[in-house]
Amino acid sequence: MLEILKKSLLDAPVFRRGEYNYFIHPITDGVPQVNPSLIREVVSHIIRIADLDVDKIVTVEAMGIPIGMALSLVTDIPLVIIRKRKYGLPGEIEVSQVTGYSRSQLFMNGIKKGDRVIMVDDVVSTGGTALATLEALKVAGAEVRDVVVVVQRGDGAAHLREKGHKIKTMVRVEVDEKRVSRVEVNSPS
């Protein structure tokens, strides 16, 4: 299960950014190239494990977009992209994002009170982006039916669960200074 994803993660190059061993991968970075077979495998798995009785798919710019768009095309569920720039549309919600290596603002449009949503994303490390997004969805009055993240790294998923959020991750990785040293497929919860 998820053989293409596992192999691609194990083959991913790693570089050091400060104290952080950062892996470069098509799902999390969009480089060196995003192969359709990889996206197809990821989306097929999401369809198997997720609650898709929703009105909208929500993802965060930038690397959630390929996953969210492919899922939208297959399921015919509209996609809402939380963006990194302000548009000033009526009802726009500003989201403060804090990750392990950055702090920024995101902006959510297109979510109404009562919308049933699934949030999909590429990676959860610290949980900062996911937590900010889930809080913004709560402020908007949306019902979050499911959260699915492709790659789990670090304690972010555990922190989200401690705060009462249900989150499904597809694979968990460990990264050392030279490589992705471990890829474990998570069982759906």
C-alpha positions as CSV (number, residue, x, y, z in Angstrom):
1,M,0.0,0.0,0.0
2,L,1.3,3.5,-1.0
3,E,4.3,1.9,-2.6
4,I,5.0,4.8,-5.0
5,L,4.8,7.3,-2.1
6,K,7.0,5.3,0.2
7,K,9.7,4.8,-2.5
8,S,9.7,8.4,-3.5
9,L,10.1,9.5,0.1
10,L,13.0,7.1,0.7
11,D,14.6,8.5,-2.4
12,A,14.1,12.1,-1.4
13,P,17.2,14.3,-1.0
14,V,17.8,16.0,2.4
15,F,19.5,19.3,3.3
16,R,20.0,21.1,6.5
17,R,18.2,24.4,7.2
18,G,19.5,25.6,10.6
19,E,18.8,22.8,13.0
20,Y,16.2,21.2,10.7
21,N,16.8,18.3,8.3
22,Y,14.6,19.2,5.4
23,F,13.5,16.6,2.8
24,I,12.7,17.7,-0.7
25,H,9.8,15.8,-2.2
26,P,7.2,16.2,-5.0
27,I,4.3,16.2,-2.6
28,T,5.7,18.6,-0.1
29,D,7.7,20.9,-2.4
30,G,6.6,20.2,-6.0
31,V,10.2,19.4,-7.1
32,P,11.9,17.9,-8.9
33,Q,8.6,16.9,-10.7
34,V,5.2,15.8,-9.6
35,N,4.3,12.5,-11.3
36,P,0.7,11.8,-12.0
37,S,1.0,8.2,-10.7
38,L,2.1,9.6,-7.3
39,I,-0.8,12.0,-7.1
40,R,-3.2,9.3,-8.3
41,E,-2.0,7.0,-5.6
42,V,-2.4,9.6,-2.9
43,V,-5.9,10.7,-4.0
44,S,-7.0,7.1,-4.3
45,H,-5.9,6.5,-0.7
46,I,-7.7,9.6,0.5
47,I,-10.9,8.4,-1.1
48,R,-10.6,5.1,0.7
49,I,-10.0,6.6,4.2
50,A,-11.8,9.9,4.2
51,D,-15.3,11.1,5.0
52,L,-16.2,12.7,1.7
53,D,-19.8,13.5,2.6
54,V,-18.9,17.2,2.3
55,D,-19.7,20.4,0.5
56,K,-16.1,21.6,0.0
57,I,-12.5,20.5,0.0
58,V,-10.2,22.9,1.8
59,T,-6.5,23.1,1.4
60,V,-3.7,25.5,2.0
61,E,-1.5,27.2,-0.6
62,A,0.8,26.0,-2.1
63,M,1.5,22.3,-1.9
64,G,-2.0,21.3,-0.8
65,I,-3.2,22.5,-4.2
66,P,-2.2,19.5,-6.4
67,I,-3.7,17.1,-3.9
68,G,-6.9,19.2,-3.4
69,M,-7.3,19.8,-7.1
70,A,-6.9,16.1,-8.0
71,L,-9.4,15.1,-5.3
72,S,-11.8,17.7,-6.5
73,L,-11.6,16.5,-10.1
74,V,-12.2,12.9,-9.1
75,T,-15.0,13.6,-6.6
76,D,-16.6,16.6,-8.2
77,I,-16.5,18.4,-4.8
78,P,-15.5,22.2,-5.1
79,L,-12.1,23.2,-3.8
80,V,-11.4,26.2,-1.5
81,I,-7.7,27.3,-1.4
82,I,-6.5,29.2,1.7
83,R,-4.2,31.7,0.1
84,K,-1.1,33.6,1.3
85,R,-2.4,37.0,0.1
86,K,-5.3,39.1,1.0
87,Y,-8.1,39.6,-1.5
88,G,-10.4,41.7,0.6
89,L,-13.5,39.8,-0.4
90,P,-16.6,40.1,1.9
91,G,-16.3,37.5,4.7
92,E,-12.6,36.9,4.2
93,I,-11.0,35.4,7.3
94,E,-7.4,36.1,8.2
95,V,-5.5,33.1,9.5
96,S,-2.2,33.6,11.6
97,Q,0.1,30.7,10.7
98,V,3.1,29.7,12.9
99,T,5.2,26.8,11.8
100,G,8.5,25.4,13.0
101,Y,10.4,27.8,10.7
102,S,8.1,30.7,9.8
103,R,5.3,33.0,10.8
104,S,2.8,34.5,8.3
105,Q,-0.8,35.3,7.4
106,L,-3.1,33.3,5.3
107,F,-6.5,34.3,4.0
108,M,-9.7,32.2,3.7
109,N,-12.5,32.9,1.3
110,G,-15.5,30.8,0.1
111,I,-16.5,29.1,3.4
112,K,-20.0,29.7,4.7
113,K,-21.6,28.9,8.1
114,G,-22.8,25.3,7.9
115,D,-20.4,24.2,5.1
116,R,-19.3,20.6,5.7
117,V,-15.6,20.4,4.7
118,I,-12.7,18.1,4.5
119,M,-9.2,19.6,4.9
120,V,-6.4,18.0,3.0
121,D,-2.7,19.0,3.1
122,D,0.7,17.8,2.1
123,V,2.5,17.6,5.4
124,V,2.1,18.2,9.1
125,S,5.2,18.8,11.2
126,T,4.5,21.3,14.0
127,G,0.8,21.4,13.3
128,G,0.9,25.2,13.1
129,T,-0.7,25.6,9.7
130,A,-3.3,22.9,10.3
131,L,-4.3,24.4,13.7
132,A,-4.6,27.9,12.3
133,T,-6.7,26.6,9.4
134,L,-9.0,24.5,11.7
135,E,-9.5,27.5,13.9
136,A,-10.4,29.7,10.9
137,L,-12.9,27.1,9.8
138,K,-14.5,27.1,13.2
139,V,-14.7,30.9,13.1
140,A,-16.4,30.6,9.7
141,G,-19.0,28.2,11.2
142,A,-17.9,25.3,9.0
143,E,-18.3,21.6,10.1
144,V,-14.9,19.9,9.6
145,R,-15.9,16.3,8.7
146,D,-12.3,15.1,8.2
147,V,-8.7,16.1,8.0
148,V,-6.3,14.1,5.9
149,V,-2.6,14.9,5.6
150,V,-0.2,12.9,3.3
151,V,3.0,13.1,5.3
152,Q,3.4,13.2,9.1
153,R,6.7,14.4,10.5
154,G,7.3,15.4,14.1
155,D,4.7,15.9,16.8
156,G,2.3,18.2,15.0
157,A,-0.4,15.5,14.5
158,A,-0.2,14.5,18.1
159,H,-0.6,18.2,19.2
160,L,-3.7,18.5,17.0
161,R,-5.2,15.4,18.5
162,E,-4.5,16.7,22.0
163,K,-6.5,19.8,21.1
164,G,-9.4,17.6,20.1
165,H,-8.9,17.6,16.3
166,K,-9.3,14.3,14.4
167,I,-6.5,14.0,11.8
168,K,-5.6,11.1,9.5
169,T,-2.1,11.0,8.2
170,M,-1.1,8.6,5.4
171,V,2.6,8.1,6.2
172,R,4.9,9.0,9.0
173,V,8.5,9.8,8.2
174,E,11.7,10.2,10.1
175,V,14.6,12.2,8.6
176,D,18.2,12.2,9.6
177,E,21.0,14.5,8.3
178,K,21.5,12.3,5.1
179,R,18.1,10.8,4.2
180,V,14.5,10.0,5.0
181,S,15.4,7.1,7.2
182,R,12.0,5.6,7.9
183,V,8.6,5.7,6.2
184,E,5.7,4.0,8.0
185,V,2.2,3.7,6.5
186,N,-0.4,4.7,9.1
187,S,-3.5,2.7,9.4
188,P,-6.7,4.7,9.0
189,S,-8.4,5.7,12.2
